[in-house]
Amino acid sequence: MKTKTLFVFFFTITLIAAAFAVAVEENKDAAKEENKGAAKIEIPGGYKGKVPFNHEMHQTQLKDCNACHDLFPKAPGAIDDLKAKKTLKKKQVMNKLCIKCHKAEKKAGNKTGPTTCSKCHVK
């Protein structure tokens, strides 16, 4: 009888622990979803002018923040900070990320954003 009682006790504790772990993971996912940054951003564009950027639309399309944020951190002013530290080369974001991705999407026959500088930069 003691063995059966111990089994039921440990089984119950295991179920409670599993439920707790699932709840904690769901809360982490919800917190990540809530902090996605601004819906619209202005990217510093040098002498050609700033670049209005629909951050929310890109998040929806790409679904992987690291597609861009592998190059720079997820923080307001990150591009300016990296440029000031001289760790981000001129046109690195636009040429390595934006234009390259847009051209690949266009080549694949998908609707895409601009593929030339003047279509994004505004003075």
DSSP file (Angstrom, degrees, kcal/mol; ACC not computed):
  #  RESIDUE AA STRUCTURE BP1 BP2  ACC     N-H-->O    O-->H-N    N-H-->O    O-->H-N    TCO  KAPPA ALPHA  PHI   PSI    X-CA   Y-CA   Z-CA
    1    1 A M     >        0   0    0      0, 0.0     4,-2.1     0, 0.0     5,-0.2   0.000 360.0 360.0 360.0 -39.1    0.0    0.0    0.0
    2    2 A K  H  >  +     0   0    0      1,-0.2     4,-2.6     2,-0.2     5,-0.2   0.890 360.0  53.3 -62.5 -38.7    2.9    2.4    0.8
    3    3 A T  H  > S+     0   0    0      1,-0.2     4,-2.4     2,-0.2    -1,-0.2   0.908 108.9  48.4 -63.6 -43.0    4.4    1.8   -2.6
    4    4 A K  H  > S+     0   0    0      2,-0.2     4,-2.4     1,-0.2    -1,-0.2   0.904 112.1  49.3 -64.4 -41.4    1.2    2.7   -4.4
    5    5 A T  H  X S+     0   0    0     -4,-2.1     4,-2.5     2,-0.2    -2,-0.2   0.915 111.7  48.5 -64.6 -44.0    0.8    5.9   -2.3
    6    6 A L  H  X S+     0   0    0     -4,-2.6     4,-2.8     2,-0.2     5,-0.3   0.905 110.7  51.7 -63.1 -41.4    4.3    6.9   -3.0
    7    7 A F  H  X S+     0   0    0     -4,-2.4     4,-2.6     2,-0.2    -2,-0.2   0.938 111.3  46.3 -60.1 -48.2    3.8    6.3   -6.7
    8    8 A V  H  X S+     0   0    0     -4,-2.4     4,-2.4     2,-0.2    -1,-0.2   0.905 112.8  51.4 -61.9 -42.0    0.7    8.5   -6.8
    9    9 A F  H  X S+     0   0    0     -4,-2.5     4,-2.3     2,-0.2    -2,-0.2   0.954 113.9  41.7 -60.6 -51.8    2.4   11.2   -4.8
   10   10 A F  H  X S+     0   0    0     -4,-2.8     4,-2.3     1,-0.2    -2,-0.2   0.855 113.5  53.7 -67.4 -34.6    5.5   11.4   -7.1
   11   11 A F  H  X S+     0   0    0     -4,-2.6     4,-2.2    -5,-0.3    -1,-0.2   0.923 110.2  47.4 -63.1 -44.0    3.3   11.1  -10.2
   12   12 A T  H  X S+     0   0    0     -4,-2.4     4,-2.3     2,-0.2    -2,-0.2   0.911 111.7  49.8 -63.8 -44.4    1.2   14.0   -9.0
   13   13 A I  H  X S+     0   0    0     -4,-2.3     4,-2.5     1,-0.2    -1,-0.2   0.902 109.9  51.9 -62.0 -41.3    4.3   16.1   -8.2
   14   14 A T  H  X S+     0   0    0     -4,-2.3     4,-2.4     2,-0.2    -2,-0.2   0.913 109.6  48.9 -62.2 -43.9    5.7   15.3  -11.7
   15   15 A L  H  X S+     0   0    0     -4,-2.2     4,-2.4     2,-0.2    -2,-0.2   0.906 111.8  48.9 -62.4 -42.2    2.4   16.5  -13.3
   16   16 A I  H  X S+     0   0    0     -4,-2.3     4,-2.4     2,-0.2    -2,-0.2   0.921 111.8  49.0 -64.3 -43.8    2.4   19.7  -11.3
   17   17 A A  H  X S+     0   0    0     -4,-2.5     4,-2.4     2,-0.2    -2,-0.2   0.904 111.6  49.2 -63.1 -41.5    6.1   20.4  -12.2
   18   18 A A  H  X S+     0   0    0     -4,-2.4     4,-2.2     2,-0.2    -2,-0.2   0.918 111.2  49.0 -64.3 -43.5    5.4   19.8  -15.9
   19   19 A A  H  X S+     0   0    0     -4,-2.4     4,-2.2     1,-0.2    -2,-0.2   0.902 111.4  50.3 -62.6 -40.9    2.4   22.1  -15.9
   20   20 A F  H  X S+     0   0    0     -4,-2.4     4,-2.3     2,-0.2    -2,-0.2   0.920 109.2  51.1 -63.0 -44.5    4.4   24.8  -14.1
   21   21 A A  H  X S+     0   0    0     -4,-2.4     4,-2.1     1,-0.2    -2,-0.2   0.900 110.3  49.3 -61.6 -41.8    7.2   24.4  -16.7
   22   22 A V  H  X S+     0   0    0     -4,-2.2     4,-2.3     2,-0.2    -1,-0.2   0.916 110.5  50.7 -63.4 -43.6    4.8   24.8  -19.6
   23   23 A A  H  X S+     0   0    0     -4,-2.2     4,-2.0     1,-0.2    -2,-0.2   0.896 109.3  50.8 -62.2 -41.0    3.2   27.9  -18.0
   24   24 A V  H  X S+     0   0    0     -4,-2.3     4,-2.0     1,-0.2    -1,-0.2   0.921 110.6  48.7 -63.5 -44.5    6.6   29.5  -17.5
   25   25 A E  H  X S+     0   0    0     -4,-2.1     4,-2.4     1,-0.2    -2,-0.2   0.888 109.5  52.4 -63.5 -39.9    7.6   28.9  -21.2
   26   26 A E  H  X S+     0   0    0     -4,-2.3     4,-2.3     1,-0.2    -1,-0.2   0.893 108.7  50.7 -63.6 -38.6    4.3   30.3  -22.4
   27   27 A N  H  X S+     0   0    0     -4,-2.0     4,-2.3     2,-0.2    -1,-0.2   0.885 109.1  51.2 -66.6 -37.8    4.9   33.5  -20.3
   28   28 A K  H  X S+     0   0    0     -4,-2.0     4,-2.1     2,-0.2    -2,-0.2   0.928 111.0  48.1 -63.1 -44.8    8.4   33.8  -21.8
   29   29 A D  H  X S+     0   0    0     -4,-2.4     4,-2.2     1,-0.2    -2,-0.2   0.901 111.2  50.5 -62.4 -41.0    6.9   33.5  -25.3
   30   30 A A  H  X S+     0   0    0     -4,-2.3     4,-1.9     1,-0.2    -1,-0.2   0.899 109.5  51.0 -64.4 -40.4    4.2   36.1  -24.5
   31   31 A A  H  X S+     0   0    0     -4,-2.3     4,-1.4     1,-0.2    -1,-0.2   0.894 109.4  50.4 -64.3 -39.7    6.9   38.5  -23.2
   32   32 A K  H  < S+     0   0    0     -4,-2.1    -1,-0.2     1,-0.2    -2,-0.2   0.906 109.7  51.0 -63.7 -41.3    8.9   38.1  -26.4
   33   33 A E  H  < S+     0   0    0     -4,-2.2     3,-0.3     1,-0.2    -1,-0.2   0.871 108.0  53.0 -64.0 -37.2    5.8   38.8  -28.5
   34   34 A E  H  < S+     0   0    0     -4,-1.9     2,-1.0     1,-0.2    -1,-0.2   0.829 104.4  56.6 -69.5 -32.0    5.0   42.0  -26.5
   35   35 A N     <  +     0   0    0     -4,-1.4    -1,-0.2    -3,-0.2     3,-0.1  -0.592  60.9 131.7-104.7  71.7    8.5   43.5  -27.0
   36   36 A K        -     0   0    0     -2,-1.0    -1,-0.2     1,-0.3    -2,-0.1   0.305  64.3-119.3-102.9   7.9    8.9   43.6  -30.7
   37   37 A G        -     0   0    0     -3,-0.2    -1,-0.3    37,-0.1     2,-0.0  -0.219  56.1 -22.9  82.2-177.3   10.1   47.2  -31.0
   38   38 A A        -     0   0    0      1,-0.1     3,-0.1    -3,-0.1    17,-0.0  -0.315  50.3-134.6 -68.8 148.7    8.5   50.1  -32.8
   39   39 A A  S    S+     0   0    0      1,-0.2    17,-2.4    16,-0.2    16,-0.6   0.869  95.0  28.5 -70.1 -37.5    6.1   49.4  -35.7
   40   40 A K  E    S-A   54   0A   0     14,-0.2     2,-0.3    15,-0.2    14,-0.2  -0.981  73.5-177.6-128.1 139.5    7.8   52.1  -37.8
   41   41 A I  E     -A   53   0A   0     12,-2.9    12,-3.5    -2,-0.4     2,-0.6  -0.949  23.5-136.8-134.0 150.0   11.5   53.2  -37.5
   42   42 A E  E     -A   52   0A   0     -2,-0.3     8,-0.0    10,-0.2    -2,-0.0  -0.957  22.1-155.1-107.9 118.2   13.6   55.8  -39.2
   43   43 A I  E     -A   51   0A   0      8,-2.9     8,-2.6    -2,-0.6     2,-0.2  -0.770  25.6-110.8 -92.5 132.4   17.0   54.4  -40.1
   44   44 A P        -     0   0    0      0, 0.0     6,-0.1     0, 0.0    -1,-0.0  -0.447  35.0-175.3 -63.1 129.1   19.9   56.9  -40.4
   45   45 A G    >   -     0   0    0      1,-0.4     3,-1.0    -2,-0.2     4,-0.2   0.147  25.5-132.1-117.6  19.4   20.7   57.1  -44.1
   46   46 A G  G >  S-     0   0    0      1,-0.2     3,-1.5     2,-0.2    -1,-0.4  -0.281  70.4 -18.3  66.9-150.6   23.7   59.3  -44.3
   47   47 A Y  G 3  S+     0   0    0      1,-0.3    -1,-0.2     2,-0.1     3,-0.1   0.688 131.7  65.5 -68.3 -18.1   23.9   62.1  -46.8
   48   48 A K  G <  S-     0   0    0     -3,-1.0    -1,-0.3     1,-0.2    -2,-0.2   0.614 114.3-104.6 -79.4 -11.3   21.2   60.6  -49.0
   49   49 A G    <   -     0   0    0     -3,-1.5    -1,-0.2    -4,-0.2    74,-0.2  -0.225  45.4 -49.9 107.5 162.5   18.6   61.1  -46.2
   50   50 A K  B     -B  122   0B   0     72,-0.7    72,-2.8    71,-0.2    -8,-0.0  -0.133  47.4-130.3 -65.7 163.6   16.9   58.9  -43.7
   51   51 A V  E     -A   43   0A   0     -8,-2.6    -8,-2.9    70,-0.2     2,-0.3  -0.945  11.0-142.1-121.0 109.5   15.1   55.7  -44.5
   52   52 A P  E     -A   42   0A   0      0, 0.0     2,-0.5     0, 0.0   -10,-0.2  -0.555  25.9-163.8 -67.5 130.8   11.5   55.2  -43.2
   53   53 A F  E     -A   41   0A   0    -12,-3.5   -12,-2.9    -2,-0.3     2,-1.6  -0.969  22.6-144.4-129.0 121.5   11.3   51.5  -42.3
   54   54 A N  E  >  +A   40   0A   0     -2,-0.5     4,-1.9   -14,-0.2   -14,-0.2  -0.649  26.3 175.0 -83.5  87.6    8.2   49.5  -41.7
   55   55 A H  H  > S+     0   0    0     -2,-1.6     4,-2.3   -16,-0.6   -15,-0.2   0.902  73.9  52.9 -62.4 -45.7    9.6   47.3  -38.9
   56   56 A E  H  > S+     0   0    0    -17,-2.4     4,-2.1     1,-0.2    -1,-0.2   0.896 108.4  49.8 -61.0 -42.6    6.3   45.6  -38.1
   57   57 A M  H  > S+     0   0    0    -18,-0.4     4,-2.5     1,-0.2    -1,-0.2   0.905 110.9  49.6 -64.4 -41.7    5.7   44.5  -41.8
   58   58 A H  H  X S+     0   0    0     -4,-1.9     4,-3.1     2,-0.2     5,-0.5   0.887 109.0  52.6 -65.7 -38.0    9.3   43.1  -42.0
   59   59 A Q  H  X S+     0   0    0     -4,-2.3     4,-2.0     1,-0.2    -1,-0.2   0.914 111.4  47.1 -61.3 -42.4    8.8   41.2  -38.7
   60   60 A T  H  < S+     0   0    0     -4,-2.1    -2,-0.2    -5,-0.2    -1,-0.2   0.916 118.0  41.1 -65.8 -43.6    5.6   39.7  -40.2
   61   61 A Q  H  < S+     0   0    0     -4,-2.5    -2,-0.2    -5,-0.1    -3,-0.2   0.931 124.5  33.8 -71.2 -47.1    7.2   38.8  -43.5
   62   62 A L  H  < S-     0   0    0     -4,-3.1    -3,-0.2    -5,-0.2    -2,-0.2   0.856  75.6-166.3 -82.2 -36.6   10.6   37.5  -42.2
   63   63 A K     <  +     0   0    0     -4,-2.0     2,-0.4    -5,-0.5    -4,-0.1   0.455  65.2  87.7  62.5   1.3    9.4   35.9  -38.9
   64   64 A D    >   -     0   0    0      1,-0.1     3,-1.9    -5,-0.0     4,-0.3  -0.910  59.0-165.7-132.7 105.9   13.1   35.8  -37.9
   65   65 A C  T >> S+     0   0    0     -2,-0.4     4,-3.0     1,-0.3     3,-1.5   0.818  87.2  66.7 -58.6 -31.8   14.5   38.8  -36.1
   66   66 A N  H 3> S+     0   0    0      1,-0.3     4,-0.9     2,-0.2    -1,-0.3   0.626  77.1  82.6 -70.4 -10.6   18.1   37.5  -36.6
   67   67 A A  H <4 S+     0   0    0     -3,-1.9    -1,-0.3     2,-0.1    -2,-0.2   0.880 119.3   7.6 -56.9 -35.6   17.7   38.0  -40.4
   68   68 A C  H X> S+     0   0    0     -3,-1.5     3,-2.0    -4,-0.3     4,-0.8   0.740 127.4  60.9-108.6 -44.3   18.6   41.6  -39.6
   69   69 A H  H 3< S+     0   0    0     -4,-3.0    -3,-0.2     1,-0.3    -2,-0.1   0.381  84.6  78.3 -77.3   7.1   19.6   41.7  -36.0
   70   70 A D  T 3< S+     0   0    0     -4,-0.9    -1,-0.3    -5,-0.2    -3,-0.1   0.767 101.1  43.1 -74.3 -28.0   22.4   39.3  -36.5
   71   71 A L  T <4 S+     0   0    0     -3,-2.0    -2,-0.2     1,-0.2    -1,-0.1   0.800 129.5  13.9 -86.7 -33.7   24.3   42.3  -37.9
   72   72 A F  S  < S-     0   0    0     -4,-0.8    -1,-0.2    21,-0.0     7,-0.1  -0.990  86.9 -96.5-144.7 151.7   23.2   44.8  -35.2
   73   73 A P        -     0   0    0      0, 0.0     2,-1.6     0, 0.0     5,-0.2  -0.151  36.8-105.8 -68.2 160.4   21.5   44.6  -31.8
   74   74 A K  S    S+     0   0    0     -5,-0.1   -37,-0.1     4,-0.1    -5,-0.0  -0.662  80.1 109.2 -84.2  84.2   17.8   44.9  -31.0
   75   75 A A  S >  S-     0   0    0     -2,-1.6     3,-1.9   -38,-0.0     4,-0.2  -0.974  76.5 -95.7-158.2 142.7   18.0   48.4  -29.5
   76   76 A P  T 3  S+     0   0    0      0, 0.0    -2,-0.0     0, 0.0   -39,-0.0  -0.385 112.5  14.6 -59.2 135.3   17.0   51.9  -30.4
   77   77 A G  T 3> S+     0   0    0     -2,-0.1     4,-2.5     3,-0.1     5,-0.2   0.570  84.0 134.1  78.3   9.2   19.9   53.8  -31.9
   78   78 A A  H <> S+     0   0    0     -3,-1.9     4,-2.4     1,-0.2     5,-0.2   0.887  71.1  49.6 -60.7 -41.1   22.0   50.6  -32.5
   79   79 A I  H  > S+     0   0    0     -4,-0.2     4,-2.3     2,-0.2    -1,-0.2   0.932 112.0  47.8 -65.8 -44.9   23.0   51.5  -36.0
   80   80 A D  H  > S+     0   0    0      1,-0.2     4,-2.4     2,-0.2    -2,-0.2   0.913 112.1  50.8 -59.7 -42.9   24.1   55.0  -34.9
   81   81 A D  H  X S+     0   0    0     -4,-2.5     4,-1.9     1,-0.2    -2,-0.2   0.923 111.4  46.6 -61.9 -45.6   26.1   53.5  -32.0
   82   82 A L  H  <>S+     0   0    0     -4,-2.4     5,-2.5     1,-0.2     6,-1.0   0.870 112.1  50.8 -66.6 -36.3   27.8   50.9  -34.2
   83   83 A K  H ><5S+     0   0    0     -4,-2.3     3,-0.9     3,-0.2    -1,-0.2   0.909 109.2  51.2 -66.4 -40.7   28.7   53.6  -36.8
   84   84 A A  H 3<5S+     0   0    0     -4,-2.4    -2,-0.2     1,-0.3    -1,-0.2   0.863 111.6  47.1 -63.0 -36.4   30.1   55.9  -34.1
   85   85 A K  T 3<5S-     0   0    0     -4,-1.9    -1,-0.3    -5,-0.2    -2,-0.2   0.521 111.5-126.0 -81.1  -5.8   32.3   53.0  -32.9
   86   86 A K  T < 5S+     0   0    0     -3,-0.9    -3,-0.2    -4,-0.4    -2,-0.1   0.800  79.1 118.1  62.0  32.2   33.3   52.3  -36.5
   87   87 A T      < +     0   0    0     -5,-2.5     2,-0.5    -6,-0.2    -4,-0.2   0.465  63.4  64.6-101.3  -5.1   32.2   48.7  -36.2
   88   88 A L  S    S-     0   0    0     -6,-1.0    -2,-0.1    -9,-0.1    -1,-0.1  -0.977  83.8-136.3-119.7 119.7   29.5   49.1  -38.9
   89   89 A K    >   -     0   0    0     -2,-0.5     3,-2.0     1,-0.1     4,-0.4  -0.343  34.9 -84.1 -74.8 154.6   30.8   49.9  -42.4
   90   90 A K  T 3  S+     0   0    0      1,-0.3    -1,-0.1     2,-0.1   -44,-0.0  -0.339 114.1   2.1 -56.8 132.8   29.2   52.5  -44.6
   91   91 A K  T 3> S+     0   0    0     -3,-0.1     4,-2.9     1,-0.1     5,-0.5   0.520  92.9 127.6  66.1   8.2   26.2   51.0  -46.5
   92   92 A Q  H <> S+     0   0    0     -3,-2.0     4,-2.1     1,-0.2     5,-0.5   0.915  73.4  43.8 -62.4 -43.3   26.7   47.6  -44.7
   93   93 A V  H  >>S+     0   0    0     -4,-0.4     4,-2.0     3,-0.2     5,-1.5   0.960 118.9  42.2 -66.4 -50.1   23.1   47.4  -43.6
   94   94 A M  I  4>S+     0   0    0      3,-0.2     5,-3.1     1,-0.2     6,-0.5   0.927 123.5  35.9 -65.5 -46.0   21.5   48.5  -46.8
   95   95 A N  I  <>S+     0   0    0     -4,-2.9     5,-0.6     3,-0.2    -3,-0.2   0.903 123.5  40.6 -77.0 -40.8   23.8   46.5  -49.2
   96   96 A K  I  <5S+     0   0    0     -4,-2.1    -3,-0.2    -5,-0.5    -2,-0.2   0.851 134.5  12.2 -78.0 -33.9   24.2   43.4  -47.0
   97   97 A L  I  X5S+     0   0    0     -4,-2.0     4,-2.5    -5,-0.5     5,-0.3   0.849 126.5  36.7-106.6 -67.7   20.6   43.1  -45.8
   98   98 A C  I  ><S+     0   0    0     -5,-1.5     4,-2.9     2,-0.2     5,-0.2   0.962 122.4  34.8 -60.4 -64.6   18.0   45.3  -47.5
   99   99 A I  I  ><S+     0   0    0     -5,-3.1     4,-2.8     1,-0.2     5,-0.2   0.909 118.7  52.4 -60.8 -44.1   19.0   45.4  -51.1
  100  100 A K  H  ><S+     0   0    0     -5,-0.6     4,-1.9    -6,-0.5    -1,-0.2   0.920 113.9  43.0 -59.7 -45.4   20.3   41.8  -51.1
  101  101 A C  H  X S+     0   0    0     -4,-2.5     4,-2.5     2,-0.2     5,-0.2   0.930 114.1  50.2 -67.4 -45.9   17.1   40.5  -49.6
  102  102 A H  H  X S+     0   0    0     -4,-2.9     4,-2.4    -5,-0.3    -2,-0.2   0.903 111.7  48.3 -60.9 -41.5   14.8   42.6  -51.9
  103  103 A K  H  X S+     0   0    0     -4,-2.8     4,-2.6    -5,-0.2    -1,-0.2   0.892 110.9  50.9 -66.7 -38.7   16.7   41.5  -55.0
  104  104 A A  H  X S+     0   0    0     -4,-1.9     4,-1.7    -5,-0.2    -2,-0.2   0.907 111.7  47.5 -64.4 -41.3   16.5   37.8  -54.0
  105  105 A E  H  <>S+     0   0    0     -4,-2.5     5,-2.7     2,-0.2     4,-0.3   0.906 112.2  49.5 -65.8 -41.3   12.8   38.1  -53.4
  106  106 A K  H ><5S+     0   0    0     -4,-2.4     3,-1.5     1,-0.2    -2,-0.2   0.920 110.0  50.8 -63.2 -43.5   12.3   39.9  -56.7
  107  107 A K  H 3<5S+     0   0    0     -4,-2.6    -1,-0.2     1,-0.3    -2,-0.2   0.839 106.8  55.1 -62.5 -33.7   14.3   37.1  -58.5
  108  108 A A  T 3<5S-     0   0    0     -4,-1.7    -1,-0.3    -5,-0.2    -2,-0.2   0.507 121.5-110.4 -78.0  -3.9   12.1   34.5  -56.8
  109  109 A G  T < 5S+     0   0    0     -3,-1.5     2,-0.2     1,-0.3    -3,-0.2   0.632  73.5 136.2  85.8  14.0    9.1   36.3  -58.3
  110  110 A N      < -     0   0    0     -5,-2.7    -1,-0.3    -6,-0.2     2,-0.2  -0.617  65.0 -98.7 -94.3 154.3    7.8   37.5  -55.0
  111  111 A K        +     0   0    0     -2,-0.2     2,-0.3    -3,-0.1    -1,-0.1  -0.503  58.1 168.2 -66.0 137.1    6.5   41.0  -54.2
  112  112 A T        -     0   0    0     -2,-0.2     3,-0.1     1,-0.1   -10,-0.1  -0.876  33.4 -95.2-146.7 174.8    9.3   43.0  -52.6
  113  113 A G        -     0   0    0     -2,-0.3    -7,-0.1     1,-0.2    -1,-0.1  -0.153  65.8 -51.3 -84.1-175.0   10.5   46.3  -51.5
  114  114 A P        -     0   0    0      0, 0.0    -1,-0.2     0, 0.0   -12,-0.1  -0.134  36.2-162.9 -59.9 152.9   12.7   48.7  -53.5
  115  115 A T        +     0   0    0    -13,-0.1     2,-0.3    -3,-0.1     3,-0.1   0.260  68.9  68.0-120.6   8.0   16.0   47.6  -55.0
  116  116 A T  S >  S-     0   0    0      1,-0.1     3,-1.0     0, 0.0     4,-0.4  -0.942  81.3-121.7-128.5 154.0   17.6   51.0  -55.5
  117  117 A C  G >> S+     0   0    0     -2,-0.3     4,-2.1     1,-0.2     3,-1.8   0.904 106.4  57.3 -58.0 -47.8   18.9   53.6  -53.1
  118  118 A S  G 34 S+     0   0    0      1,-0.3    -1,-0.2     2,-0.2     0, 0.0   0.665  96.7  64.0 -66.3 -16.1   16.7   56.5  -54.2
  119  119 A K  G <4 S+     0   0    0     -3,-1.0    -1,-0.3     1,-0.1    -2,-0.2   0.683 114.7  29.9 -80.1 -17.1   13.4   54.5  -53.6
  120  120 A C  T <4 S+     0   0    0     -3,-1.8    -2,-0.2    -4,-0.4     2,-0.2   0.804 101.0  81.4-107.4 -44.1   14.1   54.3  -49.8
  121  121 A H     <  -     0   0    0     -4,-2.1     2,-0.4   -70,-0.2   -70,-0.2  -0.434  56.4-171.3 -71.4 135.1   16.1   57.4  -48.8
  122  122 A V  B      B   50   0B   0    -72,-2.8   -72,-0.7    -2,-0.2   -77,-0.1  -0.989 360.0 360.0-126.9 138.7   14.1   60.6  -48.3
  123  123 A K              0   0    0     -2,-0.4   -74,-0.1   -74,-0.2    -1,-0.1   0.416 360.0 360.0-101.3 360.0   15.6   64.0  -47.7
